[in-house]
Amino acid sequence: MLAAEYRHTAVFNYLCNLKLPEYMFRQFDKDGNNILHLAAKLTELYPWRIPGAALQMQWEIKWYKHVKGILFNQHISQANKKGKTPRIVFTETHKDLMKADNEWLIKTSESCSVVAALIAAVAFATSSTVPGGLNQEKGKSVLQDEKAFDVFSVALLVALCLSMTALVFFLAIITSWCEEHDFKRNLPRKLLAGLSPPFASITAILLSFCSGHTFILREELKFAVIPIYASVTIPVAFFAIAQLPLYFDLLWAACKKVPLRSYKVFCKKVAFAQRPLKPSVGWTLSTHTEF
């Protein structure tokens, strides 16, 4: 019961694998809470590996479902002394967390949707200004036989399609109801799908710019500006460095059925919360990280 309440996944799974007697999972505390009531409670310190409050709700729901899977049906809907079922306890104790996650999702989606809309606008505006102009008789581009023009056209189309795809997913998050059950799969998958296209769309829009820029250079300068074109990828690298950690966290969390606890982060939070106002000489973090 303590392992379920404090999210010790390794301890809980180890005890479940021991094939203990069934009555071990039917015990109650002094308030009439069973093991699912305790798993439904939200502790003050988030032990999961997802940083901050970002998508903590997803892992809380997964943990609740994981503990729920070992109980019988009569214990799932059983009420404690206050007349509250585990489901009611989960909803009441996770109100603030769900609100924080909802605000974070909307804020992140709004910021990323601005970037996606900007890329789409640039790609659409660039497609109407064909390098070299159009042939007045046939209505086709004058440079259509050039290889650089093919790269320009394909990269521009890729940038437009991917940016619009990302924009659709971000708008779906912003306009969603953000119900409790949506945080388990629906919203995280939409965010993951929305974060994937911008990396390729930014690269494609820069590639289209570089390929189109070659038409206004003299022949002797085309190879000299290659290092400059390579330096254009620096903004993409900075964007990737800023977003890839979150992207991989979302991808990893989506693949894990049972959430994993981060003891390192949890110990730091406990040490910070329990540190004295006037620490004595020789006080170190290690004195508060042993359990």
Secondary structure in CASP SS format (residue, H / E / C, confidence):
PFRMAT SS
TARGET T0000
AUTHOR 0000-0000-0000
METHOD secondary structure of the structure
MODEL  1
M C 1.00
L H 1.00
A H 1.00
A H 1.00
E H 1.00
Y C 1.00
R C 1.00
H C 1.00
T H 1.00
A H 1.00
V H 1.00
F H 1.00
N H 1.00
Y H 1.00
L H 1.00
C H 1.00
N H 1.00
L C 1.00
K C 1.00
L C 1.00
P C 1.00
E H 1.00
Y H 1.00
M H 1.00
F H 1.00
R C 1.00
Q C 1.00
F C 1.00
D C 1.00
K C 1.00
D C 1.00
G C 1.00
N C 1.00
N C 1.00
I H 1.00
L H 1.00
H H 1.00
L H 1.00
A H 1.00
A H 1.00
K C 1.00
L C 1.00
T C 1.00
E C 1.00
L C 1.00
Y C 1.00
P C 1.00
W E 1.00
R C 1.00
I C 1.00
P C 1.00
G C 1.00
A C 1.00
A C 1.00
L C 1.00
Q H 1.00
M H 1.00
Q H 1.00
W H 1.00
E H 1.00
I H 1.00
K H 1.00
W H 1.00
Y H 1.00
K H 1.00
H H 1.00
V H 1.00
K H 1.00
G C 1.00
I C 1.00
L C 1.00
F C 1.00
N H 1.00
Q H 1.00
H H 1.00
I H 1.00
S C 1.00
Q C 1.00
A C 1.00
N C 1.00
K C 1.00
K C 1.00
G C 1.00
K C 1.00
T C 1.00
P H 1.00
R H 1.00
I H 1.00
V H 1.00
F H 1.00
T H 1.00
E H 1.00
T H 1.00
H C 1.00
K H 1.00
D H 1.00
L H 1.00
M H 1.00
K H 1.00
A H 1.00
D H 1.00
N H 1.00
E H 1.00
W H 1.00
L H 1.00
I H 1.00
K H 1.00
T H 1.00
S H 1.00
E H 1.00
S H 1.00
C H 1.00
S H 1.00
V H 1.00
V H 1.00
A H 1.00
A H 1.00
L H 1.00
I H 1.00
A H 1.00
A H 1.00
V H 1.00
A H 1.00
F H 1.00
A H 1.00
T H 1.00
S H 1.00
S C 1.00
T C 1.00
V C 1.00
P C 1.00
G C 1.00
G C 1.00
L E 1.00
N C 1.00
Q C 1.00
E C 1.00
K C 1.00
G C 1.00
K C 1.00
S E 1.00
V C 1.00
L C 1.00
Q C 1.00
D C 1.00
E C 1.00
K H 1.00
A H 1.00
F H 1.00
D H 1.00
V H 1.00
F H 1.00
S H 1.00
V H 1.00
A H 1.00
L H 1.00
L H 1.00
V H 1.00
A H 1.00
L H 1.00
C H 1.00
L H 1.00
S H 1.00
M H 1.00
T H 1.00
A H 1.00
L H 1.00
V H 1.00
F H 1.00
F H 1.00
L H 1.00
A H 1.00
I H 1.00
I H 1.00
T C 1.00
S C 1.00
W C 1.00
C C 1.00
E C 1.00
E H 1.00
H H 1.00
D H 1.00
F H 1.00
K C 1.00
R C 1.00
N H 1.00
L H 1.00
P H 1.00
R H 1.00
K H 1.00
L H 1.00
L H 1.00
A H 1.00
G H 1.00
L H 1.00
S H 1.00
P H 1.00
P H 1.00
F H 1.00
A H 1.00
S H 1.00
I H 1.00
T H 1.00
A H 1.00
I H 1.00
L H 1.00
L H 1.00
S H 1.00
F H 1.00
C H 1.00
S H 1.00
G H 1.00
H H 1.00
T H 1.00
F H 1.00
I H 1.00
L C 1.00
R C 1.00
E H 1.00
E H 1.00
L H 1.00
K C 1.00
F C 1.00
A C 1.00
V C 1.00
I H 1.00
P H 1.00
I H 1.00
Y H 1.00
A H 1.00
S H 1.00
V C 1.00
T C 1.00
I H 1.00
P H 1.00
V H 1.00
A H 1.00
F H 1.00
F H 1.00
A H 1.00
I H 1.00
A H 1.00
Q H 1.00
L H 1.00
P H 1.00
L H 1.00
Y H 1.00
F H 1.00
D H 1.00
L H 1.00
L H 1.00
W H 1.00
A H 1.00
A H 1.00
C H 1.00
K C 1.00
K C 1.00
V C 1.00
P C 1.00
L C 1.00
R E 1.00
S C 1.00
Y H 1.00
K H 1.00
V H 1.00
F H 1.00
C H 1.00
K H 1.00
K H 1.00
V H 1.00
A H 1.00
F H 1.00
A H 1.00
Q H 1.00
R C 1.00
P C 1.00
L C 1.00
K C 1.00
P C 1.00
S C 1.00
V C 1.00
G C 1.00
W C 1.00
T C 1.00
L H 1.00
S H 1.00
T H 1.00
H H 1.00
T C 1.00
E C 1.00
F C 1.00
END
